[in-house]
Amino acid sequence: ISFFVNRGVVTDEMCIRDSLNTMELREALRLLTVNGQQPIDILHYDTCLMAMLENVYQVQEYVHYVIASENLGWSLFGFAAYSQAVSSTSTPRVLARDVYKRQKHRKTPCSHALFSLLVAYC
């Protein structure tokens, strides 16, 4: 009997045995954001154990806010609820905070973190 242990994120739907590790995700974000010139406002890790600082560190140059879970309880695909937090006046900061709050108040036993990565690099 063989089985697949996923040790990454962004599982490839065409090849179930492939996903991105943190360094590959960093490289994808580097390319997507043109070396950080056009950063992503909010990155929400909808997977387990992604609120570790080493994961957030890998994306710090390419993302303004990160929402993640530090344990095995992920967000359970709360995307429909997130749409209620979006309005024409939503800023990335407010939206990230609202999504975090919606996750925090779910009745599932898990914890979440919101990281602001808006810092000046020397």
Long-range contacts (C-beta under 8 A, 24 or more apart in sequence): 9-45, 9-47, 9-50, 22-54, 22-55, 22-58, 23-58, 25-58, 25-59, 26-58, 26-59, 26-62, 29-59, 29-62, 29-63, 30-61, 30-62, 32-62, 33-62, 36-61, 36-62, 39-63, 39-64, 40-64, 41-65, 41-92, 41-95, 41-96, 42-66, 42-67, 42-92, 42-95, 42-96, 42-99, 43-67, 44-68, 44-75, 44-99, 45-69, 46-74, 46-75, 46-77, 47-74, 48-72, 48-73, 48-74, 51-111, 51-112, 51-113, 51-115, 56-115, 56-117, 59-117, 60-117, 60-119, 61-121, 63-117, 64-92, 64-96, 64-116, 64-117, 64-118, 65-92, 65-93, 65-96, 65-114, 65-115, 65-116, 65-117, 65-118, 66-113, 66-114, 66-115, 66-117, 67-96, 67-99, 67-100, 67-103, 67-112, 67-113, 67-114, 67-115, 68-112, 68-113, 68-115, 69-103, 69-110, 69-111, 69-112, 69-113, 70-111, 70-112, 70-113, 71-110, 71-111, 72-110, 73-108, 73-109, 73-110, 73-111, 74-110, 75-103, 75-106, 75-112, 76-106, 76-108, 78-102, 78-103, 78-106
